[in-house]
């Protein structure tokens, strides 16, 4: 059947709209990507001449190197701790009935409501009052609090979708509760755990507001280092950092995808 | 009254049963899932728990397996008290409806799981896995993953996994409901063969009455948390003791009737003006008054209208079924206004034909109007 002209108009306007929306979503990155190759020392757009020198600058600038190492450390340790605690809490919330379940759930979810700067400020005051050193562990603590709700949710959802018949089958075959956990529950929950951990690591890696309160020169994270840099210089180095940043996260996701198939990890299957 | 027909009272003891359930009951947050049940399952017996969903059959199965803890009562396996024993020490094999094969393990690893938990030596494990695969005719599938198998093959693996540990009791939780019809029949025959060859005590949960009738040594018909009747398949099908059992197992034609007189098992009835004398098989008969008369379609036959001793009816619809036709009849005396008879397809009467329904002198039963028993 031949399409009416009006159908063609709808068809094409739909496609154009879709392209525009996708373009709009991608626009910030496209602009930054182009700007990172600008030879000029001012963040102007579009560039008139091209260069890689800002990429070199990223690796030469000490604060960025240090910040990157700090950020990776904090994200790694923080995500691991949040995953351990969050998975435990999610398991308890999913499997047991108890009096203060809704209270526990509320406390675990509360960082979603409390702004990041409040959490940062709170720990800053606390550490000052207790005269704790402003070490990297303070930053880790802040990050754990911030990412915990996301980890709990993520693991909780995979536990909800988990078929308890697997555990019952294993039990009937003579497996002790510990053995069931180690050979059945954990391996089958692995995608959910990886997704929770990954989510936590990326959130922690991106975190800026709360970190700003609790870092010092030594412990500053990459986003804080970037913020400090932009207050002093206005050259395209930051654009180069952004590109490297996006590339790194993409590589991590790619590796996870190769290992676990991302659809499964992100629970979108 | 024989103990067969009194499932809710404790029967007398003789040899050690494979499974003994003594007054076990279970409620979930105030809702009764299972009223106190007494039941003994003989060694090597194939016992079916049959009933609609929510009747408590799965609850009873989970109690035997140990996945649920009984509120009251005691449970014995081979004479040993297991009420407090956790599932992993009960030595019970289970096949679930969705098979619950471990997706991250191969077929061989699935089957070997129960042997590894028992620390069976490697060589023996390999032998027993091979034997189990041969038993369910899946040689050559050892290295496959569960998702690479068809439904029937998955079920065989689940069966092999449950049997390889030489369980004291095999529990089957609706294992055929995910299979299509042809495969289902084939698997039923195969399972029944394996079960009787190994002399396995088996508890089978199903809502499918034809499965129950074809496979069981005994059937326990359940509804609303109680065992309504327990007996051999012919006991259940030919001599149902209640309205519920008559209706749930097989087809039932139900009529409104008045019980005039009873002498022993002989009863005088008035069915919509037709006077009938029947010899019933029941242990307990209702008091004279309004009752429900039950007869299987195959016990009755259709006659010309107006024959003495027949219940008048009119043909509403004939449904062709190949070898036979289902004749649906409008009948004033019927409980729901309709009854059904099967006749050879060539003899199906026209719609609107007035006919009579003739009942046999023995075979039918009468129940209290409420439809309840005991």
Boltz contact constraints between the chains, C-beta under 6 A:
constraints:
  - contact:
      token1: [A, 165]
      token2: [B, 96]
      max_distance: 6.0
  - contact:
      token1: [A, 165]
      token2: [B, 100]
      max_distance: 6.0
  - contact:
      token1: [A, 166]
      token2: [B, 100]
      max_distance: 6.0
  - contact:
      token1: [A, 168]
      token2: [B, 67]
      max_distance: 6.0
  - contact:
      token1: [A, 169]
      token2: [B, 100]
      max_distance: 6.0
  - contact:
      token1: [A, 171]
      token2: [B, 87]
      max_distance: 6.0
  - contact:
      token1: [A, 171]
      token2: [B, 88]
      max_distance: 6.0
  - contact:
      token1: [A, 172]
      token2: [B, 87]
      max_distance: 6.0
  - contact:
      token1: [A, 172]
      token2: [B, 92]
      max_distance: 6.0
  - contact:
      token1: [A, 172]
      token2: [B, 94]
      max_distance: 6.0
  - contact:
      token1: [A, 173]
      token2: [B, 113]
      max_distance: 6.0
  - contact:
      token1: [A, 173]
      token2: [B, 114]
      max_distance: 6.0
  - contact:
      token1: [A, 173]
      token2: [B, 117]
      max_distance: 6.0
  - contact:
      token1: [A, 174]
      token2: [B, 88]
      max_distance: 6.0
  - contact:
      token1: [A, 174]
      token2: [B, 114]
      max_distance: 6.0
  - contact:
      token1: [A, 174]
      token2: [B, 117]
      max_distance: 6.0
  - contact:
      token1: [A, 174]
      token2: [B, 118]
      max_distance: 6.0
  - contact:
      token1: [A, 175]
      token2: [B, 88]
      max_distance: 6.0
  - contact:
      token1: [A, 175]
      token2: [B, 117]
      max_distance: 6.0
  - contact:
      token1: [A, 176]
      token2: [B, 88]
      max_distance: 6.0
  - contact:
      token1: [A, 187]
      token2: [B, 104]
      max_distance: 6.0
